[in-house]
Amino acid sequence: MTGTNDARAVVLHVSDTPADLVRAVDNARLVAEQFPGTSVRVIVNGAALEGLSSPQGLEVPSGVEVAACGIGLGRRGIDAASLPAGVEVVPAAVPAIVAAQLDGAVYVRI
């Protein structure tokens, strides 16, 4: 990024399928590795939330944050306490994405 803000951030948004969640986390890991010092966050909503409660679990890579939409969890009956370690809950995905973009984050839809 240019300008006075030296902080770099990327938001990967995943909502379609549980398989897309795996792709998003893999891509987030790659971005974190290839762009050291960049904040990388995966924001999950919609049907992709089901991937957070899969029996295989989700391993959150070092340097990556994963956030689940609280509204979507509630609609799907997924208990936030059952989420894998390292997954945080945001009240709603869209405002979290908008806030990140307003702060200058790069947005990638998976």
Backbone as CSV, one residue per row, in Angstrom:
resi,resn,N_x,N_y,N_z,CA_x,CA_y,CA_z,C_x,C_y,C_z
1,MET,0.832,-1.185,0.000,0.000,0.000,0.000,0.871,1.240,0.000
2,THR,0.336,2.277,-0.497,1.051,3.538,-0.469,0.422,4.445,0.560
3,GLY,1.042,5.563,0.819,0.495,6.495,1.788,1.243,6.430,3.097
4,THR,0.655,7.033,4.127,1.329,7.111,5.416,1.136,5.872,6.268
5,ASN,0.174,5.020,5.935,-0.081,3.823,6.726,0.795,2.687,6.205
6,ASP,1.773,2.253,7.001,2.678,1.188,6.583,2.110,-0.197,6.844
7,ALA,1.046,-0.302,7.617,0.449,-1.603,7.916,-0.207,-2.155,6.657
8,ARG,-0.013,-3.466,6.431,-0.625,-4.114,5.284,-1.560,-5.198,5.792
9,ALA,-2.696,-5.307,5.145,-3.675,-6.304,5.574,-4.385,-6.888,4.357
10,VAL,-4.729,-8.174,4.480,-5.481,-8.882,3.457,-6.635,-9.599,4.144
11,VAL,-7.819,-9.495,3.550,-8.985,-10.228,4.037,-9.420,-11.178,2.940
12,LEU,-9.471,-12.464,3.274,-10.013,-13.469,2.369,-11.402,-13.808,2.870
13,HIS,-12.396,-13.654,2.005,-13.795,-13.862,2.375,-14.276,-15.162,1.746
14,VAL,-14.802,-16.047,2.562,-15.289,-17.338,2.083,-16.695,-17.571,2.617
15,SER,-17.625,-17.939,1.692,-18.998,-18.148,2.139,-19.735,-19.276,1.427
16,ASP,-19.212,-19.786,0.332,-20.008,-20.715,-0.475,-20.066,-22.146,0.038
17,THR,-18.911,-22.801,0.199,-18.922,-24.209,0.587,-17.854,-24.488,1.640
18,PRO,-18.017,-25.562,2.402,-16.971,-25.945,3.355,-15.621,-26.200,2.672
19,ALA,-15.634,-26.746,1.459,-14.382,-26.985,0.740,-13.663,-25.672,0.433
20,ASP,-14.436,-24.615,0.193,-13.835,-23.307,-0.068,-13.090,-22.789,1.161
21,LEU,-13.545,-23.185,2.344,-12.860,-22.766,3.573,-11.439,-23.324,3.601
22,VAL,-11.280,-24.567,3.225,-9.949,-25.180,3.186,-9.068,-24.430,2.197
23,ARG,-9.596,-24.126,1.020,-8.838,-23.356,0.017,-8.459,-21.981,0.551
24,ALA,-9.387,-21.328,1.228,-9.121,-19.984,1.753,-8.003,-20.011,2.786
25,VAL,-8.036,-20.990,3.685,-7.003,-21.088,4.718,-5.652,-21.423,4.087
26,ASP,-5.645,-22.296,3.093,-4.394,-22.603,2.392,-3.826,-21.360,1.709
27,ASN,-4.693,-20.604,1.054,-4.244,-19.372,0.397,-3.799,-18.324,1.399
28,ALA,-4.478,-18.246,2.527,-4.079,-17.296,3.570,-2.680,-17.617,4.085
29,ARG,-2.404,-18.905,4.261,-1.070,-19.324,4.692,-0.013,-18.902,3.683
30,LEU,-0.299,-19.101,2.413,0.638,-18.703,1.361,0.895,-17.201,1.365
31,VAL,-0.168,-16.416,1.509,-0.020,-14.958,1.548,0.831,-14.553,2.746
32,ALA,0.549,-15.143,3.907,1.314,-14.812,5.118,2.791,-15.144,4.939
33,GLU,3.080,-16.267,4.275,4.470,-16.673,4.048,5.167,-15.767,3.032
34,GLN,4.465,-15.392,1.972,5.083,-14.639,0.888,5.128,-13.131,1.126
35,PHE,4.316,-12.658,2.071,4.286,-11.236,2.375,4.438,-11.032,3.883
36,PRO,5.658,-11.280,4.398,5.880,-11.131,5.844,5.472,-9.746,6.328
37,GLY,4.905,-9.726,7.517,4.470,-8.456,8.094,3.074,-8.046,7.675
38,THR,2.439,-8.863,6.832,1.081,-8.570,6.389,0.089,-9.298,7.293
39,SER,-0.912,-8.579,7.737,-1.989,-9.181,8.522,-2.915,-9.914,7.554
40,VAL,-3.137,-11.210,7.805,-3.977,-12.015,6.917,-5.124,-12.583,7.739
41,ARG,-6.337,-12.314,7.260,-7.526,-12.750,7.996,-8.509,-13.413,7.039
42,VAL,-9.022,-14.558,7.434,-10.069,-15.251,6.687,-11.370,-14.995,7.437
43,ILE,-12.351,-14.442,6.734,-13.666,-14.211,7.345,-14.654,-15.163,6.693
44,VAL,-15.325,-15.945,7.543,-16.185,-17.036,7.083,-17.639,-16.725,7.413
45,ASN,-18.498,-16.887,6.401,-19.940,-16.801,6.643,-20.646,-17.743,5.685
46,GLY,-21.968,-17.752,5.716,-22.742,-18.589,4.818,-22.478,-20.078,5.020
47,ALA,-22.671,-20.832,3.946,-22.533,-22.291,3.999,-21.128,-22.746,4.368
48,ALA,-20.123,-21.897,4.110,-18.735,-22.264,4.450,-18.543,-22.450,5.948
49,LEU,-19.421,-21.886,6.765,-19.324,-22.058,8.219,-19.369,-23.530,8.617
50,GLU,-20.055,-24.345,7.824,-20.142,-25.780,8.124,-18.754,-26.418,8.151
51,GLY,-17.815,-25.860,7.415,-16.452,-26.373,7.401,-15.732,-26.202,8.718
52,LEU,-16.210,-25.290,9.539,-15.597,-25.077,10.858,-15.974,-26.167,11.847
53,SER,-17.048,-26.889,11.559,-17.486,-27.936,12.483,-17.304,-29.322,11.887
54,SER,-16.449,-29.433,10.871,-16.224,-30.745,10.256,-15.405,-31.624,11.191
55,PRO,-15.572,-32.939,11.091,-14.834,-33.861,11.961,-13.316,-33.754,11.789
56,GLN,-12.857,-33.369,10.587,-11.423,-33.242,10.354,-10.844,-32.031,11.081
57,GLY,-11.686,-31.091,11.431,-11.223,-29.893,12.115,-10.499,-28.959,11.162
58,LEU,-10.109,-27.852,11.682,-9.411,-26.843,10.902,-8.194,-26.410,11.684
59,GLU,-7.064,-26.440,11.042,-5.843,-25.987,11.682,-5.545,-24.578,11.187
60,VAL,-5.519,-23.622,12.117,-5.249,-22.239,11.751,-3.736,-22.047,11.686
61,PRO,-3.221,-21.708,10.494,-1.777,-21.551,10.350,-1.237,-20.351,11.118
62,SER,0.024,-20.406,11.434,0.697,-19.287,12.085,0.632,-18.075,11.165
63,GLY,0.355,-16.927,11.740,0.294,-15.697,10.961,-1.037,-15.450,10.283
64,VAL,-2.027,-16.301,10.555,-3.346,-16.172,9.934,-4.406,-16.107,11.026
65,GLU,-5.375,-15.234,10.838,-6.535,-15.177,11.729,-7.742,-15.712,10.973
66,VAL,-8.596,-16.443,11.675,-9.846,-16.917,11.081,-10.984,-16.413,11.965
67,ALA,-11.959,-15.776,11.315,-13.101,-15.226,12.040,-14.396,-15.763,11.451
68,ALA,-15.295,-16.207,12.305,-16.591,-16.737,11.891,-17.680,-15.719,12.193
69,CYS,-18.652,-15.645,11.312,-19.790,-14.738,11.471,-20.723,-15.261,12.567
70,GLY,-20.913,-14.466,13.610,-21.776,-14.859,14.712,-23.222,-15.048,14.297
71,ILE,-23.707,-14.195,13.410,-25.089,-14.335,12.935,-25.258,-15.662,12.206
72,GLY,-24.329,-15.974,11.327,-24.402,-17.223,10.568,-24.300,-18.448,11.450
73,LEU,-23.439,-18.385,12.462,-23.336,-19.509,13.398,-24.678,-19.761,14.059
74,GLY,-25.311,-18.694,14.514,-26.609,-18.818,15.166,-27.663,-19.399,14.244
75,ARG,-27.684,-18.936,13.002,-28.670,-19.425,12.032,-28.479,-20.905,11.717
76,ARG,-27.248,-21.379,11.822,-26.955,-22.778,11.509,-26.916,-23.656,12.760
77,GLY,-27.152,-23.071,13.920,-27.141,-23.844,15.158,-25.763,-24.341,15.547
78,ILE,-24.724,-23.625,15.125,-23.354,-24.013,15.467,-22.944,-23.258,16.728
79,ASP,-22.548,-23.986,17.743,-22.124,-23.392,19.006,-20.705,-22.845,18.855
80,ALA,-20.532,-21.582,19.172,-19.213,-20.947,19.056,-18.168,-21.677,19.894
81,ALA,-18.581,-22.294,20.987,-17.634,-23.025,21.842,-17.082,-24.272,21.148
82,SER,-17.747,-24.730,20.094,-17.293,-25.930,19.390,-16.321,-25.619,18.250
83,LEU,-16.036,-24.351,18.028,-15.141,-23.979,16.928,-13.705,-24.391,17.232
84,PRO,-12.938,-24.664,16.191,-11.534,-25.043,16.391,-10.749,-23.944,17.102
85,ALA,-9.686,-24.340,17.770,-8.815,-23.375,18.447,-8.310,-22.359,17.430
86,GLY,-8.286,-21.119,17.844,-7.767,-20.058,16.992,-8.812,-19.376,16.136
87,VAL,-10.050,-19.873,16.152,-11.119,-19.235,15.379,-11.875,-18.293,16.303
88,GLU,-11.951,-17.037,15.899,-12.693,-16.054,16.688,-14.069,-15.850,16.070
89,VAL,-14.962,-15.248,16.814,-16.293,-14.948,16.319,-16.438,-13.435,16.236
90,VAL,-16.875,-12.957,15.060,-17.215,-11.547,14.890,-18.730,-11.466,14.882
91,PRO,-19.304,-10.355,15.338,-20.769,-10.279,15.363,-21.416,-10.539,13.998
92,ALA,-20.853,-9.954,12.939,-21.384,-10.136,11.591,-20.242,-10.006,10.587
93,ALA,-20.245,-10.851,9.565,-19.148,-10.889,8.595,-19.054,-9.619,7.756
94,VAL,-20.175,-9.166,7.210,-20.121,-8.039,6.275,-19.573,-6.772,6.932
95,PRO,-20.047,-6.367,8.099,-19.429,-5.187,8.717,-17.950,-5.375,9.029
96,ALA,-17.538,-6.600,9.375,-16.114,-6.859,9.632,-15.299,-6.681,8.356
97,ILE,-15.849,-7.132,7.232,-15.166,-6.965,5.945,-15.114,-5.497,5.556
98,VAL,-16.211,-4.799,5.715,-16.251,-3.370,5.378,-15.253,-2.588,6.226
99,ALA,-15.212,-2.875,7.527,-14.268,-2.175,8.407,-12.830,-2.401,7.956
100,ALA,-12.513,-3.642,7.586,-11.162,-3.945,7.125,-10.843,-3.190,5.836
101,GLN,-11.787,-3.149,4.913,-11.558,-2.440,3.658,-11.417,-0.934,3.884
102,LEU,-12.215,-0.387,4.771,-12.101,1.042,5.068,-10.751,1.371,5.701
103,ASP,-10.160,0.377,6.375,-8.828,0.549,6.958,-7.723,0.270,5.946
104,GLY,-8.100,-0.077,4.706,-7.111,-0.248,3.652,-6.756,-1.674,3.311
105,ALA,-7.473,-2.666,3.840,-7.153,-4.067,3.553,-7.485,-4.423,2.100
106,VAL,-6.686,-5.327,1.562,-6.975,-5.908,0.253,-8.043,-6.975,0.468
107,TYR,-9.056,-7.001,-0.396,-10.154,-7.953,-0.280,-10.023,-9.011,-1.376
108,VAL,-10.118,-10.287,-0.970,-10.084,-11.396,-1.929,-11.269,-12.310,-1.620
109,ARG,-12.096,-12.545,-2.624,-13.224,-13.449,-2.468,-12.795,-14.836,-2.911
110,ILE,-12.995,-15.822,-2.057,-12.654,-17.204,-2.389,-13.931,-17.955,-2.699
